[in-house]
Amino acid sequence: MQGKVWIIEGGNFATIPTVDHQGNKMLYGIVFSLDRVKKLPVDLDMRVRTAYPCHATEIMTYGNERFPHLVTLRMQGKRPNRNFDRHRPRPRLT
């Protein structure tokens, strides 16, 4: 997975730009968790909580991180910082 992951309350949020059945541009949102695992042959556990079509205005985010950096942080047992700035970046259609 490449690209940006948005930080939301209680998890992470990935957006995928797509087109609906009427040809309108939209975002498909995927809410997931990424946690360290002990005593198993894997280091991280990624679980998809939900996925749904959404509009960029519906999403309350606290900044973003590149996915590889998020993995690095989680491997170190850390979580990304939350950005409360009024002018922080937000998901949008491109």
C-alpha positions in Angstrom: 0.0 0.0 0.0 1.5 3.3 -1.0 0.2 6.9 -0.4 -1.2 8.8 2.5 -3.0 7.4 5.5 -5.3 9.9 7.4 -5.3 9.9 11.1 -8.9 9.6 12.6 -10.3 9.1 16.1 -9.4 5.6 17.2 -7.8 4.4 13.9 -6.5 5.1 10.5 -8.3 6.0 7.3 -7.2 5.4 3.7 -9.0 7.0 0.8 -9.2 5.6 -2.7 -10.4 8.0 -5.5 -13.0 6.2 -7.6 -16.0 6.8 -9.8 -19.6 5.9 -8.8 -22.2 4.2 -11.1 -23.2 7.6 -12.5 -19.6 8.6 -13.4 -19.2 11.1 -10.6 -15.8 11.2 -8.8 -15.9 10.1 -5.2 -13.8 8.7 -2.4 -13.9 5.2 -1.1 -12.9 5.2 2.6 -11.3 2.3 4.4 -11.0 2.5 8.2 -8.3 0.1 9.6 -6.1 -0.6 12.6 -2.5 -1.5 12.5 -1.1 -3.0 15.7 2.0 -4.8 16.9 1.6 -8.5 17.6 3.7 -10.6 20.1 4.3 -14.3 20.1 3.2 -14.8 16.5 5.3 -15.2 13.3 4.1 -11.8 12.1 5.1 -8.4 13.5 2.0 -6.3 12.6 -1.7 -7.0 12.4 -3.7 -4.9 10.0 -7.5 -5.2 10.4 -10.1 -3.5 8.2 -12.9 -2.2 10.4 -15.1 -0.9 7.6 -15.1 0.4 4.1 -17.6 2.7 2.5 -18.2 5.4 -0.2 -17.8 8.9 1.4 -17.5 12.5 0.6 -14.3 14.4 1.6 -16.4 16.8 3.7 -17.7 14.0 5.9 -14.3 13.0 7.2 -12.8 14.5 10.4 -9.1 13.9 10.2 -6.1 14.9 12.3 -3.4 15.0 9.6 -1.8 12.3 7.6 1.2 10.1 7.3 2.8 8.1 4.5 1.9 4.4 4.9 5.6 3.2 5.2 6.2 5.8 7.9 3.0 4.6 9.8 4.4 1.0 9.6 7.7 2.2 11.0 6.0 4.1 13.9 3.8 1.1 14.8 6.9 -1.2 14.8 8.4 1.1 17.3 5.2 1.0 19.4 4.4 4.6 18.7 1.4 6.4 17.2 1.4 9.3 14.8 1.0 12.8 16.2 -2.4 14.3 15.8 -2.6 17.7 14.1 -5.3 20.0 15.5 -4.4 23.0 13.3 -7.4 24.6 11.7 -5.6 24.6 8.3 -4.4 21.0 8.4 -4.5 19.0 5.2 -7.7 17.0 4.5 -8.7 14.3 2.0 -9.9 15.6 -1.3 -10.7 14.5 -4.7 -7.9 15.1 -7.2 
